[in-house]
Amino acid sequence: MITFDHVTKQYGATHALDDVSFEVPTGSITGFLGPNGAGKTTAMRILLGHTRATSGRATIDGQQYAAIGNPARAVGGLLDAQAVHPGRTGAETLGIAAAMIGADRRRVGQVLDLVGLTVTESRRTVKGYSLGMRQRLGIAQALLGAPKALVLDEPANGLDPQGIRAIRDLLRALADDGCAVLLSSHLLHEVAQLADRVVIIGRGRILEAAAIDPSAAQDLENRYFTLTATDDRSAA
Ligand SMILES: Nc1ncnc2c1ncn2[C@@H]1O[C@H](COP(=O)(O)OP(=O)(O)OP(=O)(O)O)[C@@H](O)[C@H]1O
């Protein structure tokens, strides 16, 4: 289970997160929604140990990232699919990452299969990858340690409809297998179809955390726009 417990993050005068508390239960998918600059990436970065909270705790099964012995087995994360060395092949990228976390080399083939990258594609250098292929590679890397929690920042970004469906099926299978999945997205209909729960954040504060009904995508959209109305630049 992923837990945010009264997490605040200040950058100078900016409250990127303001007393944020919510949970992502084991075996579920939580969609993390909010306007640009709301604090989604900051929350994920804190959970993955990229930056420290000013106060509060973000934990995976009760432990903060820095305290976990082999964190890749506890949590996998994809924050920026572009942050990959362009001169390495996909397979090399995953091979190095697998070695770093002590994963079996065979796991590389398994995660490539899971995200739908072919062996031929995995032998090409990343600089020739489309954004969607980089997203798939990033998700593959996040899965290398077969983690119990998964944190993905806009995983559908750049994916074609087939890719979106494939990732949706993959995340559902992972959740059914007991993984706690947190994914941020601006695609409300996609989240409504995929997620069990949504957390809506605006200006660093949690506006809503609730279970959702997959047949009620329109309800989610209406609720989102009502809650985030003050952040709507077009309304100014
Ligand atoms: N390193 C930083 N230094 C200063 N301010 C930052 C830093 N990182 C984020 N912020 C600020 O914190 C706030 C939250 O940003 P964050 O990137 O978490 O939002 P987001 O919800 O992920 O947005 P988006 O949907 O655009 O990705 C914003 O006001 C942003 O400008």
The ligand as a Gaussian input file, in Angstrom:
#p B3LYP/6-31G(d) Opt

LIG

0 1
 N       12.061000      21.994000      -8.423000
 C       11.109000      22.925000      -8.244000
 N       11.409000      24.157000      -7.832000
 C       10.474000      25.104000      -7.627000
 N        9.146000      24.881000      -7.836000
 C        8.773000      23.662000      -8.253000
 C        9.729000      22.617000      -8.472000
 N        9.053000      21.506000      -8.883000
 C        7.756000      21.847000      -8.905000
 N        7.577000      23.127000      -8.540000
 C        6.308000      23.838000      -8.421000
 O        5.455000      23.036000      -7.632000
 C        4.120000      23.099000      -8.133000
 C        3.639000      21.684000      -8.451000
 O        4.306000      21.203000      -9.615000
 P        4.146000      19.710000     -10.155000
 O        5.142000      19.514000     -11.251000
 O        4.179000      18.762000      -9.018000
 O        2.652000      19.741000     -10.764000
 P        1.895000      18.654000     -11.664000
 O        0.556000      18.473000     -11.048000
 O        2.732000      17.444000     -11.842000
 O        1.731000      19.423000     -13.054000
 P        1.648000      18.856000     -14.590000
 O        0.248000      18.343000     -14.769000
 O        1.909000      20.096000     -15.387000
 O        2.715000      17.819000     -14.768000
 C        4.139000      24.042000      -9.309000
 O        3.792000      25.330000      -8.843000
 C        5.578000      24.007000      -9.760000
 O        5.947000      25.206000     -10.388000

